[in-house]
Amino acid sequence: MSFKETGKTKTLTFKNVAWKCLQWLEINGKLKNGKPRIYNEEEVRNMQFKPVELNVAPEILNNMTQLIKTYNTEIQSMTLKNTVNSDNLLHQSTLTHHPILEDNGYSNILLRNKTLRDRLLERCNNDTVTLPIHEFKDEILSLLENHRVLLIEGDTGCGKTTQVPQFILDAFAKNGNATDCNILISQPRRISAISLADRIAYERKEHVGDVVGFHVRLEQALPKELGAIVFCTTGMLLRKLQINPDLKGCSHIILDEAHERQIDTDMLMILLKRAIQKNPTLKVLIMSATINTHIFQQYFDCPTIRVPGRLFAVKMHFLEDIDHLPNIERYRTYVAKGRYDDEVEKLSINFGKIVQVIKWISSHKPPGAILCFLPGWNEIMRVQSMLEDTSCYNEKHLILPMHSKVSHNEQRKIFEHTPKDVRKIILATDIAETGITVSDVVYVVDSALRKESHWDDIKDIFSIKNCWISRANIQQRKGRAGRVKPGESYHLISKKEYEKLQPYPVPQLLCNPLEKVILDSKTYTDEKAQAFLSGFLEPPTPTAIQKAVRSLINLGVMDAEENLTALGKRMALFPTHPKFSKAMVYSSVFDCLHPVITIASIFSGEDNLFHNILNEKSQIRENKRMYHPSSDHVAMAWIFKQWSHFNETSPHLIRKFCRDMMIRPLRIQILSQIRNTFIQQLIQCKMLSKALLHDYDCNKSDIANKYECNDELVRAVLYSATQQLIEHKDVGFKNGILRKGVNELRTQGRAKAVISGESVNYKRKNWPSSFFTYFNAAHCNVRRSIVIRETSMISPLTVLLFNQKEVQCYELDDNRIKLTINVNAQQTVRFVCNKETANVLLQFRNVMWSLVQYLLETQGFVNHRNDLNLKEILEYKEKVFETLVETLKMSSKSIENTEKVETL
């Protein structure tokens, strides 16, 4: 339709034509709220909810039809005959491993007791160390003698962490029964557990692994004989409780840094409260800084000892004080502001101000180490780089990062004293707040921020972001400056803002999703989630609990009665979020183990595999595209496989490979260890047999990896585990008007999604499929959308076959079928195909998942070799999976549109 008009000028003519057009729209009911309605409601609905076409090759449909017939006539009845009880997965035998000693530990009781008593007498003659805690030694031992639980509330520097375990062991050694004393001390972080073991062994003039040891993820040095002190992470102590809920073999458990209120710490409190009821000889000590400790006393109904610290006066400087320091402007540092597509931080670090203060202290203040608190590793690296680039940096400055990424040998340098003319500058996260003490710190520079994880109930997403710390945390940080002499602290927050801060930190349990907590609880108890979590120190809300339970039910982990399903029992012992453990369990069913294990290992942690991801997004994106054009997850699995190949055959090429690919060498080595841990856990949950697995090397082929090269199957397993879907829309509303070509991404139904700059799918122009799956997302306040860093394009057939939700079928006028699936409460996907294709695909889908369920229930419990029926089921399963793999291969041809680099 067109409109014509004449006029004296072009401008007047345009106005007259526009007016005529508006008149026509108004008369014909085509205007709504002053905006043109180009399409009627039915046309809008058809455009917005247009179903995706499904096409399957006739030969594949024929194969599927034959397999369906075989299942209905032969296989189904066989699967119903074999049922097993898998409950013992959660309660496998327990006491073959002592909770403290090495697996091959031994003990000559008489000799060990004599040895430790002699050592004690020798140390007593030479002991000159005195700390505030020593004045309370007799009171601590007396209260422990008469009570099962004791709370020790100690200021920074009082010596509680290093001395209390020794008080207890030495008391036993003095009486000649040191082998009756076996102490486990939990620490929130691995660096604390390792460094404290080093420190105490050094104090006792012993080596780590004799009396004092440690046990953290991927590393341990445990005593071989009884009469021991072992530091472990809270997560490791929880694992010990899973297999030994009464903690038999331990005499004392010390829960240190309880004030931090991590989820694992709160979980340990309820489990230890139950353990002392079952184990009459077990004693528990709760140790905390002076932060809100009365709630611990009420929870355990126990006596408390208050130990003052040995602190000198510390002068606090707030932001307004810093701005008026003499000559501070001379040290102003200018920072180039980068602009990132997915900038999500509302609270960002003032790097220039931090570096300015550190330089000013170095130039104007007497000798003494500087401790700078920063939120995370990226901030630490940025400040270190800025300090090293300044003209005043020289050999008289020793800059030391303090983080779990740093090797243990490097970490030990933090505690070493430097020459008088060398200024030590420690850049640390909140680990240095209470967990670790550096004795020569005199000055503290505090960003007043920390990285915290939060679950947004409204947006239904998880995010890690910078948050203000509490006033209690600021006091703890300040206290680190007064260990050896009067000190000073510089806080990058105004006095007015400081007064508005929360008095105490919020427990992690109250601001994180609860799925993992609830799943973990099933390894300790059969109670329902509400009953178990209501026993916590500060229970989460019933609404949060119910939401997590519904999520686990939707994932297929629990049934409506909150009992673990066959899948849930396999997943329960994994130390990672359910979506990752589910992916790994499914990978062992679908025979694509290695790539999925790699992907789960990468994304279940917070550390990124790549260097400098904020500034090198385009290069990282191109590096990944060399390995896969449309899947970040698959690309990274292939990158790891290439690294593993070099590691085995050409180690001299690894350094260049990591540099070219911008990979962090230490991170990929740790990743290799994490993979091996996950493989061990698959063996433990009986989804994997050592006989079937060639070895841990992902370059060797074996039955468990028959289909590892089918990238679409790998992506399908990821989608089946997460059930998280992004849908590309070519039609959408812009400024209230429905438009075509909007190139819009939507997740969770209504939420707009943005793919981050380092993803291979960033600013994609061609769309061979409109569906993506992903693991992690974060809400971007700046862009008012969900930012997703890593995505994988998946075919429509994958969405249909690997979603286990009910499918609604509607017959259309053209004798075709519309298939509708409610992916979640807010998201619906629609497909259309001919009637025969719909019928065959849905039946094949049911057969496939029936076989998966059968394997989840029986794998590892039934000997398939000795039973002809079971052997026939497995042979049939192979035929089904071969057809499935061929189907996915054909459906994803357009997605695999770039030839992958030949890596081997």
C-alpha positions in Angstrom: 0.0 0.0 0.0 1.3 3.5 -0.9 0.2 7.1 -0.3 0.6 10.1 -2.6 0.5 13.8 -1.9 1.7 17.0 -3.5 2.9 20.2 -1.9 5.0 23.4 -2.3 8.0 22.0 -0.5 9.4 18.5 0.2 9.1 18.9 3.9 5.4 19.9 3.6 4.8 17.0 1.2 6.3 14.5 3.6 4.1 15.8 6.4 1.0 15.6 4.3 1.8 12.0 3.3 2.5 11.0 6.9 -0.8 12.6 8.0 -2.7 10.7 5.3 -1.1 7.5 6.4 -1.9 8.1 10.0 -5.6 8.8 9.0 -5.8 5.5 7.2 -4.3 3.6 10.1 -6.7 5.3 12.6 -9.8 4.6 10.4 -8.8 1.0 9.9 -8.0 0.3 13.6 -4.3 -0.1 13.0 -3.1 2.3 15.7 -2.6 1.3 19.4 -1.4 3.8 22.0 -0.2 6.1 19.1 1.9 3.4 17.5 1.1 1.5 14.3 -0.2 -2.1 14.5 1.2 -3.7 11.4 0.1 -7.2 12.4 -3.1 -8.5 14.1 -2.9 -10.5 17.3 -3.0 -13.8 15.5 -0.2 -12.8 13.1 1.9 -11.5 16.1 1.4 -14.8 17.9 2.3 -16.9 14.8 5.5 -14.8 14.3 6.6 -14.9 17.9 5.9 -18.6 18.5 6.7 -20.0 15.1 7.7 -23.7 15.6 11.1 -25.0 14.5 11.0 -27.5 11.6 12.3 -31.1 12.3 13.6 -33.3 9.5 15.0 -36.7 9.9 16.4 -38.8 7.0 14.2 -41.8 6.0 16.9 -44.4 6.6 17.3 -43.1 10.2 13.6 -43.2 10.8 13.6 -46.8 9.5 16.4 -47.8 11.9 14.5 -46.1 14.8 11.3 -48.0 13.9 13.1 -51.3 13.9 14.7 -50.6 17.3 11.4 -49.5 18.8 9.8 -52.7 17.6 12.7 -54.8 19.1 12.4 -52.9 22.4 8.6 -53.5 22.7 8.8 -57.2 21.8 12.0 -58.3 23.5 14.1 -55.8 25.5 11.5 -54.1 27.7 10.5 -57.3 29.5 14.2 -58.1 30.2 14.9 -54.7 31.8 11.9 -55.2 34.2 13.4 -58.4 35.6 16.6 -56.9 36.9 16.2 -54.6 39.9 19.0 -53.9 42.4 19.3 -52.0 45.6 21.8 -49.1 45.2 21.5 -47.7 48.7 24.9 -48.8 49.7 26.4 -46.3 47.3 25.8 -43.6 49.9 26.9 -45.8 52.8 29.9 -47.6 51.5 32.1 -49.2 54.0 33.9 -46.7 56.0 36.5 -47.7 58.4 39.2 -49.1 56.1 40.7 -45.6 56.0 41.7 -44.0 59.3 40.5 -40.4 59.3 43.9 -39.0 60.1 46.7 -41.5 59.2 48.0 -42.5 55.8 46.4 -45.6 54.3 49.5 -47.6 55.0 50.0 -46.1 58.4 51.2 -48.2 61.4 51.8 -47.6 65.0 54.1 -49.0 67.7 52.0 -47.6 70.5 54.7 -47.9 73.3 57.5 -46.5 71.2 55.4 -43.7 69.8 54.2 -42.6 73.3 57.8 -42.7 74.6 59.1 -40.7 71.6 56.5 -38.0 71.9 57.0 -37.7 75.6 60.7 -37.4 75.3 60.3 -34.7 72.6 57.9 -32.8 74.8 60.4 -32.7 77.7 63.2 -31.5 75.4 61.0 -28.7 74.0 59.9 -27.6 77.5 63.6 -27.0 78.4 64.1 -24.8 75.3 60.6 -23.2 75.0 60.6 -19.4 75.2 57.7 -18.6 73.0 54.8 -16.8 74.8 51.5 -15.8 73.3 48.3 -14.5 75.0 46.8 -18.0 74.6 49.5 -19.5 76.9 47.9 -17.8 79.9 44.7 -19.8 79.3 46.3 -23.2 78.7 45.3 -24.7 82.0 41.8 -23.3 81.8 41.3 -24.7 78.3 42.5 -28.2 79.3 40.4 -28.2 82.4 37.2 -27.2 80.5 38.0 -29.8 77.9 38.3 -32.4 80.6 34.8 -31.7 81.8 32.9 -30.7 78.7 32.3 -32.2 75.3 32.3 -28.8 73.4 34.3 -25.7 74.0 34.2 -22.3 72.3 37.4 -20.3 72.1 36.9 -16.7 71.1 40.2 -15.2 70.3 41.4 -11.8 69.0 43.8 -11.6 66.1 47.3 -12.7 67.1 46.4 -14.5 70.3 47.9 -17.8 69.0 44.7 -20.0 69.3 45.1 -21.8 65.9 48.8 -22.8 66.3 48.9 -23.4 70.1 45.6 -25.0 71.2 46.1 -28.3 69.2 49.6 -28.5 70.7 48.3 -27.9 74.3 46.0 -30.9 73.9 48.5 -33.3 72.3 51.2 -32.3 74.7 48.9 -33.0 77.7 48.4 -36.5 76.4 52.1 -36.9 75.7 52.9 -35.8 79.2 50.7 -38.6 80.5 52.3 -41.1 78.2 49.3 -41.7 76.0 49.8 -39.4 73.1 48.5 -42.1 70.7 45.1 -41.6 72.2 45.1 -38.0 70.9 44.4 -37.6 67.2 43.2 -34.1 66.3 41.6 -32.9 63.0 41.5 -29.1 62.5 39.4 -27.7 59.7 40.3 -24.6 57.8 38.2 -22.7 55.2 41.1 -22.6 52.7 43.8 -25.0 51.5 46.6 -22.4 51.8 45.7 -22.0 55.5 45.8 -25.8 56.1 49.1 -26.2 54.4 50.9 -23.2 55.9 49.6 -23.9 59.4 50.9 -27.5 59.2 54.3 -26.1 58.1 54.3 -23.5 60.9 53.5 -25.9 63.7 55.9 -28.6 62.5 58.6 -25.9 62.4 57.8 -24.8 66.0 58.0 -28.4 67.1 61.3 -29.1 65.2 59.6 -31.8 63.3 58.9 -32.4 59.6 55.4 -32.3 58.1 54.1 -35.9 58.0 55.5 -37.0 61.3 53.2 -35.6 64.0 51.7 -32.7 62.1 50.2 -33.2 58.6 47.6 -31.7 56.2 44.9 -33.1 53.9 43.5 -30.9 51.1 42.1 -31.5 47.7 44.7 -33.0 45.4 47.5 -33.0 48.0 48.2 -34.5 51.4 51.0 -35.2 53.8 49.6 -37.4 56.6 51.2 -38.9 59.7 52.0 -42.6 59.6 51.5 -43.1 63.3 48.9 -42.3 66.0 49.4 -39.2 68.1 48.8 -36.7 65.4 47.6 -33.2 64.4 46.1 -32.9 60.9 44.9 -29.7 59.2 42.3 -30.2 56.5 39.9 -28.0 54.5 36.3 -27.9 55.6 35.3 -29.7 52.4 37.8 -32.5 53.2 36.4 -32.9 56.7 32.9 -33.2 55.2 34.1 -36.0 53.0 35.5 -37.8 56.0 32.1 -37.5 57.7 30.4 -39.0 54.7 32.3 -42.3 55.1 32.8 -42.1 58.9 29.8 -40.1 60.4 30.9 -40.8 64.0 34.5 -39.8 63.3 35.8 -42.9 65.0 39.6 -42.7 65.3 39.5 -39.0 66.1 39.7 -37.7 69.7 39.2 -34.0 69.0 37.8 -31.9 66.1 38.7 -28.2 66.0 36.4 -26.1 63.7 38.6 -23.0 63.1 37.5 -19.7 61.6 33.9 -20.4 62.4 33.0 -16.7 62.2 33.5 -16.8 58.4 30.2 -18.7 58.2 30.9 -20.5 54.9 28.3 -23.1 53.8 30.7 -25.9 54.6 31.4 -24.5 58.1 27.7 -24.3 58.9 27.2 -27.8 57.6 30.0 -29.0 59.8 28.4 -27.5 62.9 25.2 -29.5 62.6 27.1 -32.7 61.7 29.5 -32.3 64.6 26.6 -31.6 66.9 25.2 -35.0 65.9 28.6 -36.8 65.9 29.2 -36.1 69.6 25.9 -37.7 70.4 27.0 -40.9 68.6 30.7 -40.9 69.6 31.0 -40.5 73.4 34.8 -40.0 73.3 34.8 -37.2 70.7 35.5 -33.6 71.8 34.7 -30.6 69.7 36.4 -27.1 69.9 34.9 -24.2 68.0 37.4 -21.4 67.4 36.4 -18.0 66.2 37.6 -14.4 65.9 35.6 -12.0 68.0 32.7 -11.7 65.5 29.2 -12.4 66.7 30.3 -15.5 68.7 27.4 -15.6 71.1 25.3 -17.5 68.5 27.9 -20.3 68.6 27.6 -20.5 72.4 23.8 -20.7 72.3 23.9 -23.3 69.5 26.2 -25.7 71.3 25.3 -24.7 74.8 28.9 -24.8 75.8 31.4 -22.8 77.9 33.4 -20.0 76.3 36.9 -18.8 76.8 37.7 -15.2 75.7 41.3 -14.7 74.8 42.5 -11.1 74.1 45.0 -10.6 71.3 48.5 -9.1 71.7 47.9 -6.0 69.5 49.5 -2.6 69.5 47.5 0.5 68.7 46.5 0.9 65.1 45.6 4.3 63.6 42.7 4.1 61.1 42.6 6.3 58.0 39.4 6.6 56.0 39.1 8.0 52.4 38.7 11.6 53.5 41.9 11.2 55.7 43.8 9.6 52.8 43.0 12.6 50.5 44.7 14.9 53.0 47.9 13.0 53.6 51.0 15.2 53.1 52.3 15.2 49.5 49.8 12.4 48.5 49.2 14.1 45.1 52.8 13.5 44.1 52.0 9.8 43.9 48.8 10.0 41.9 48.6 7.1 39.5 46.5 7.4 36.3 44.7 4.3 35.2 43.4 3.8 31.6 39.8 2.9 32.0 38.9 -0.2 29.9 35.4 -0.6 28.6 34.1 -4.1 28.5 31.0 -5.4 26.8 29.9 -7.4 29.8 31.0 -5.1 32.7 29.0 -6.4 35.6 30.6 -4.8 38.6 28.7 -2.0 40.3 31.5 -1.7 42.9 34.9 -1.5 41.2 38.3 -1.2 42.6 40.0 2.3 42.5 43.3 0.8 41.3 44.9 4.3 41.0 44.1 5.2 44.6 45.4 1.8 46.0 48.7 2.1 44.1 48.9 5.8 45.2 48.6 4.9 48.9 51.1 2.0 48.7 53.7 4.2 47.0 53.1 7.0 49.5 53.6 4.6 52.5 56.8 3.2 50.9 58.2 6.7 50.6 57.0 8.3 53.8 56.7 5.6 56.5 59.3 3.7 58.6 60.2 0.1 57.7 57.4 -2.5 57.9 55.5 -4.8 55.6 52.4 -3.5 53.7 49.4 -5.8 53.5 46.9 -4.8 50.8 43.4 -6.5 50.8 41.9 -7.0 47.3 38.8 -8.9 46.2 40.4 -11.5 43.9 43.2 -12.8 41.7 42.6 -10.4 38.7 42.8 -7.4 41.0 46.0 -8.7 42.7 47.6 -9.1 39.3 46.5 -5.7 38.2 47.9 -3.9 41.2 51.2 -5.9 41.1 51.6 -4.9 37.4 50.9 -1.2 38.2 53.4 -1.2 41.1 56.1 -2.9 39.0 55.6 -0.4 36.2 56.1 2.7 38.3 59.4 4.5 38.4 59.8 4.2 42.2 59.7 0.4 42.0 63.2 -1.2 42.5 65.0 -4.0 44.1 64.1 -2.6 47.5 60.5 -3.7 47.1 59.4 -7.3 47.3 55.8 -7.7 45.9 54.2 -11.0 46.9 50.7 -12.2 45.9 48.9 -14.3 48.4 46.3 -16.6 46.7 45.6 -20.3 46.3 46.9 -20.0 42.7 50.4 -19.3 43.9 52.7 -22.3 44.5 53.4 -23.4 48.0 57.1 -22.5 47.8 56.2 -18.9 46.7 53.6 -18.7 49.5 56.2 -19.5 52.1 58.1 -16.3 51.1 55.3 -14.3 52.6 56.2 -15.4 56.1 60.0 -14.9 55.7 61.5 -11.7 57.1 63.2 -9.4 54.6 66.3 -7.3 55.0 65.8 -3.9 56.7 66.2 -1.9 53.5 63.6 -4.0 51.6 59.9 -3.2 51.8 57.6 -6.3 51.6 54.3 -5.6 49.9 51.7 -8.4 50.2 48.7 -8.4 47.9 46.0 -10.7 49.4 42.4 -11.6 49.4 40.4 -11.9 52.6 42.4 -15.1 53.4 44.8 -12.8 55.3 42.0 -11.3 57.4 42.0 -14.1 60.0 43.2 -17.3 58.5 46.9 -16.5 58.1 49.1 -14.2 60.2 52.1 -12.4 58.8 54.0 -11.1 61.8 55.9 -8.2 60.3 52.9 -6.3 58.8 52.8 -2.7 60.0 50.6 -1.1 57.4 47.3 -2.3 55.9 45.7 -0.9 52.7 42.1 -2.0 52.5 39.9 -1.9 49.4 37.0 -2.7 51.8 35.6 -5.1 49.1 35.5 -8.8 48.7 34.2 -11.2 46.1 30.9 -12.7 47.2 28.5 -15.2 45.6 24.8 -14.4 45.6 21.7 -16.0 44.3 19.1 -13.7 42.9 15.7 -15.2 43.6 13.9 -12.7 41.3 16.2 -13.2 38.3 16.8 -16.8 39.2 20.5 -16.6 38.5 23.8 -17.0 40.4 26.4 -14.2 40.4 29.8 -13.5 41.9 30.4 -9.8 42.4 32.3 -7.3 44.5 30.5 -6.4 47.8 31.3 -4.2 50.7 32.6 -6.1 53.7 31.1 -5.7 57.2 32.4 -3.4 59.9 33.6 -6.4 61.8 35.7 -7.5 58.8 37.2 -4.0 58.6 38.2 -4.2 62.2 39.8 -7.6 61.6 41.8 -6.2 58.6 42.8 -3.2 60.7 44.1 -5.5 63.4 46.6 -7.1 61.0 48.7 -3.9 61.2 49.4 -4.1 65.0 51.2 -7.4 65.5 54.8 -6.2 66.2 54.5 -2.5 66.9 51.9 0.3 66.5 50.6 0.3 63.0 48.3 2.2 60.5 45.5 1.1 58.3 44.2 2.9 55.2 40.6 2.0 54.2 39.2 3.1 50.8 35.8 3.9 52.2 34.6 7.1 53.8 33.8 7.2 57.5 30.1 7.9 56.6 30.0 4.8 54.4 31.7 2.7 57.0 29.0 3.6 59.6 26.4 2.3 57.1 28.0 -1.1 56.6 26.5 -4.3 58.0 27.8 -5.0 61.5 28.7 -8.7 60.7 29.1 -10.7 57.5 26.0 -12.5 56.1 26.3 -16.3 56.3 26.8 -17.9 52.9 24.0 -20.2 53.4 21.5 -17.3 53.3 22.6 -15.9 50.0 23.5 -19.0 47.9 21.4 -21.6 46.1 20.7 -24.7 48.2 20.7 -27.5 45.7 24.2 -28.7 46.5 23.6 -28.4 50.3 20.4 -30.5 50.1 22.0 -33.1 47.8 25.0 -33.3 50.2 22.6 -33.7 53.2 21.3 -36.9 51.6 24.8 -38.5 52.1 24.4 -37.9 55.9 20.7 -38.4 56.6 17.4 -39.5 55.1 15.6 -36.5 56.6 13.6 -34.1 54.3 15.4 -30.9 53.4 13.2 -28.7 55.6 13.8 -30.8 58.7 17.6 -31.1 58.2 18.2 -27.4 57.3 16.0 -26.2 60.1 18.7 -27.5 62.5 21.3 -25.1 61.1 22.8 -22.3 63.1 20.8 -19.8 61.0 18.4 -21.7 58.8 17.5 -20.5 55.3 13.9 -19.5 54.6 11.3 -22.2 53.8 10.8 -20.6 50.4 14.5 -20.9 49.5 14.4 -24.6 50.6 11.3 -25.4 48.6 12.7 -23.7 45.5 15.9 -25.8 45.7 13.9 -29.0 46.3 11.8 -28.3 43.2 15.0 -27.7 41.2 16.5 -31.0 42.3 13.2 -32.8 41.4 13.3 -31.1 37.9 16.9 -32.3 37.5 15.8 -35.8 38.2 17.9 -36.1 41.3 15.1 -36.5 43.8 11.5 -37.8 43.6 8.4 -36.0 45.0 9.1 -37.5 48.4 12.6 -36.1 48.4 14.2 -39.6 48.1 17.2 -39.8 45.9 16.6 -41.3 42.5 19.0 -43.8 40.9 20.6 -40.8 39.2 20.7 -38.8 42.5 22.5 -41.7 44.3 25.2 -41.7 41.7 25.6 -37.9 41.9 25.5 -37.5 45.7 29.2 -38.1 46.4 30.5 -35.6 43.9 32.0 -32.4 45.5 30.5 -30.1 42.8 27.2 -28.6 41.8 24.5 -31.1 40.7 24.5 -29.9 37.0 28.2 -30.8 36.7 27.9 -34.2 38.5 24.8 -35.0 36.4 26.8 -34.3 33.2 29.6 -36.6 34.3 27.3 -39.4 35.2 25.5 -39.2 31.8 28.9 -39.0 30.0 29.6 -42.5 31.4 26.3 -43.8 30.1 26.6 -42.2 26.6 30.3 -43.2 26.2 31.7 -39.7 25.8 33.5 -39.5 29.1 36.7 -37.5 28.6 35.4 -34.4 26.9 32.5 -34.0 29.4 34.9 -34.6 32.4 37.2 -31.9 31.0 34.3 -29.5 30.6 32.9 -30.1 34.1 36.4 -29.7 35.6 36.9 -26.4 33.9 33.5 -24.8 34.6 32.9 -26.2 38.1 35.7 -24.0 39.5 35.8 -20.2 39.6 39.3 -19.9 38.0 39.5 -19.1 34.3 41.7 -21.2 32.0 42.9 -18.2 30.1 45.2 -15.2 30.9 43.9 -11.6 30.9 40.4 -12.5 29.8 39.1 -8.9 30.3 41.5 -7.4 27.8 42.1 -10.2 25.3 38.5 -11.3 24.5 38.9 -11.2 20.8 42.2 -13.2 20.8 40.8 -15.8 23.2 37.6 -16.0 21.0 39.7 -16.7 17.9 41.9 -19.2 19.6 38.8 -21.2 20.7 37.3 -20.9 17.2 40.3 -22.8 15.8 39.0 -25.8 17.8 35.2 -25.4 17.3 33.2 -22.7 15.5 30.0 -22.8 17.7 30.8 -24.3 21.1 33.0 -22.8 23.8 32.7 -26.0 25.8 33.7 -28.4 23.1 36.5 -26.0 22.0 38.0 -26.1 25.5 37.8 -29.9 25.7 39.7 -30.1 22.4 42.3 -27.5 23.6 42.8 -29.6 26.7 43.2 -32.8 24.6 45.9 -31.0 22.6 47.7 -30.0 25.7 47.5 -33.5 27.1 48.9 -34.9 23.8 51.9 -32.5 24.1 52.3 -33.3 27.8 52.7 -37.0 26.9 54.6 -36.9 23.6 56.3 -33.4 23.3 56.6 -31.7 26.7 59.0 -29.1 25.2 56.1 -27.7 23.1 53.8 -27.1 26.1 55.2 -23.7 27.0 54.8 -22.3 23.4 51.3 -23.9 23.2 50.2 -22.2 26.4 51.6 -18.9 25.4 50.0 -19.0 21.9 46.6 -20.1 23.3 46.9 -17.6 26.2 46.4 -20.5 28.7 47.6 -20.4 32.3 50.0 -23.3 32.6 49.5 -23.9 36.4 45.7 -23.8 35.9 45.7 -26.4 33.2 48.0 -28.7 35.3 45.6 -28.4 38.2 42.7 -29.1 35.8 44.4 -32.4 34.9 44.4 -33.4 38.5 40.8 -32.4 39.0 39.8 -34.6 36.0 41.5 -37.6 37.6 39.7 -36.9 40.9 36.3 -36.9 39.0 37.2 -40.1 37.2 37.9 -41.7 40.6 34.5 -40.6 41.8 32.8 -42.1 38.8 34.6 -45.4 39.7 33.5 -44.9 43.3 29.8 -44.5 42.3 30.2 -47.5 40.0 29.4 -45.7 36.8 32.8 -46.5 35.6 34.9 -49.7 35.8 38.7 -49.6 35.9 38.6 -52.6 33.6 36.8 -50.5 30.9 38.9 -47.4 31.3 42.3 -47.7 29.6 43.8 -45.0 31.9 43.3 -41.4 32.8 45.0 -40.2 29.7 42.4 -38.5 27.4 44.5 -39.4 24.3 43.9 -43.2 24.8 40.7 -44.8 23.4 38.5 -47.1 25.4 34.9 -48.2 25.6 34.0 -45.3 27.9 35.0 -42.9 25.2 33.6 -44.6 22.1 31.7 -41.4 21.1 34.0 -38.7 22.4 34.6 -37.3 18.9 30.9 -36.7 18.3 30.7 -33.1 19.4 26.9 -32.8 19.2 26.5 -35.8 21.6 28.9 -34.0 24.0 26.8 -30.9 23.8 23.6 -33.0 24.1 24.9 -34.4 27.4 25.7 -30.9 28.7 22.1 -29.8 27.8 20.5 -32.8 29.4 22.4 -32.1 32.6 21.7 -28.4 32.8 18.3 -28.1 31.0 19.4 -24.4 30.4 18.5 -23.1 27.0 19.0 -19.8 25.2 16.7 -19.2 22.2 17.6 -16.9 19.3 14.6 -14.8 18.1 14.5 -13.0 14.8 11.2 -11.3 15.7 10.7 -9.2 18.8 9.4 -5.9 20.1 11.5 -2.8 19.8 10.2 0.5 21.3 6.8 -1.2 21.6 6.6 -2.2 17.9 7.0 -5.8 16.6 9.9 -5.9 14.2 11.8 -8.5 12.2 15.5 -8.9 12.2 16.0 -7.9 15.9 18.6 -10.7 16.5 17.5 -11.2 20.1 18.5 -13.9 22.6 16.2 -14.9 25.4 16.7 -17.2 28.4 14.3 -18.3 31.1 11.4 -17.1 29.0 11.5 -13.4 29.4 15.1 -12.5 30.3 17.2 -10.9 27.6 20.6 -12.6 27.2 23.9 -11.2 25.9 26.8 -13.5 24.8 30.2 -12.2 26.1 33.0 -11.1 23.9 35.3 -14.1 24.5 32.6 -16.6 23.3 32.9 -18.2 19.8 29.2 -17.2 19.4 29.8 -13.5 20.1 28.0 -11.2 17.6 27.0 -14.2 15.5 25.4 -13.4 12.1 24.4 -16.8 10.8 22.1 -19.0 12.8 22.2 -22.7 11.6 20.2 -23.4 14.9 18.4 -21.0 17.2 19.2 -23.0 20.4 22.2 -22.7 22.7 23.0 -24.3 26.1 25.2 -23.0 28.8 26.4 -23.5 32.4 26.9 -20.2 34.1 25.3 -16.8 33.7 25.5 -13.4 35.6 23.2 -10.5 35.6 24.7 -7.3 34.2 23.4 -4.2 35.9 24.9 -1.9 33.3 23.3 -3.7 30.3 20.2 -4.8 32.2 20.5 -8.3 30.8 21.9 -11.7 31.5 25.6 -12.1 30.4 26.6 -15.6 29.4 30.4 -16.1 28.9 30.4 -19.6 27.4 27.8 -21.1 25.1 27.2 -24.1 22.8 24.9 -24.2 19.9 22.8 -27.3 19.8 20.4 -28.7 17.1 16.6 -28.7 17.5 16.7 -32.5 17.5 19.0 -32.4 20.5 16.6 -30.2 22.4 13.8 -32.6 21.7 15.6 -35.9 22.4 17.6 -34.7 25.4 14.8 -33.0 27.3 12.9 -35.4 29.5 9.9 -33.2 30.0 6.4 -34.2 28.8 5.7 -33.4 25.1 2.3 -32.0 24.1 1.2 -32.9 20.5 -1.2 -30.8 18.4 -2.5 -31.9 15.0 -2.4 -29.0 12.4 -4.6 -28.5 9.4 -1.8 -29.6 7.0 -1.7 -33.1 8.6 1.4 -32.2 10.5 2.1 -32.3 14.2 3.2 -29.4 16.5 5.3 -30.6 19.4 5.4 -28.3 22.5 7.7 -28.7 25.5 7.7 -26.6 28.7 11.4 -26.5 29.3 10.7 -24.7 32.6 7.9 -22.6 34.2 8.7 -19.7 31.9 10.1 -21.2 28.7 8.4 -23.2 26.0 9.9 -24.6 22.8 7.9 -25.6 19.8 8.6 -28.0 16.9 6.7 -29.1 13.8 7.1 -32.2 11.6 5.0 -34.8 9.8 3.0 -37.3 11.8 5.3 -40.3 11.1 8.4 -38.4 12.1 6.8 -37.1 15.4 5.6 -40.6 16.3 8.9 -42.3 15.7 11.0 -39.6 17.4 8.9 -39.6 20.5 8.9 -43.4 20.8 12.7 -43.5 20.2 13.2 -40.8 22.8 11.2 -42.9 25.4 13.3 -46.0 24.5 16.6 -44.1 24.9 15.7 -42.8 28.3 14.3 -46.1 29.5 17.7 -47.6 28.7 19.5 -44.8 30.5 17.3 -45.4 33.6 18.1 -49.1 33.4 21.8 -48.4 33.3 21.6 -45.9 36.2 19.9 -48.6 38.3 22.1 -51.6 37.4 25.5 -50.5 36.2 28.2 -51.7 38.6 25.8 -53.9 40.5 25.0 -56.6 37.9 27.6 -58.7 36.1 26.5 -58.3 32.5 29.0 -60.9 31.2 27.4 -63.9 33.0 23.8 -63.2 32.1 22.7 -63.7 28.5 19.7 -61.4 28.9 21.8 -58.6 30.3 24.4 -59.1 27.5 21.6 -58.8 25.0 20.4 -55.6 26.6 23.8 -54.1 26.3 24.2 -55.1 22.7 20.8 -53.5 22.0 21.9 -50.4 23.8 24.9 -50.1 21.5 22.6 -50.3 18.4 20.3 -47.6 19.9 23.3 -45.3 20.7 24.8 -45.8 17.2 21.6 -44.7 15.7 21.4 -41.8 18.1 24.9 -40.7 17.3 24.3 -40.9 13.6 21.1 -38.8 14.0 22.9 -36.1 16.0 25.7 -36.1 13.5 23.4 -35.4 10.6 21.3 -32.9 12.5 24.3 -30.8 13.4 26.1 -30.7 10.0 25.2 -27.0 9.7 26.5 -26.3 13.2 29.8 -28.0 12.5 30.4 -25.7 9.6 34.1 -25.0 10.2 36.6 -27.8 9.9 38.2 -28.4 13.3 41.9 -28.1 13.6 43.6 -31.5 13.3 45.1 -31.8 16.7 46.6 -35.2 16.7 
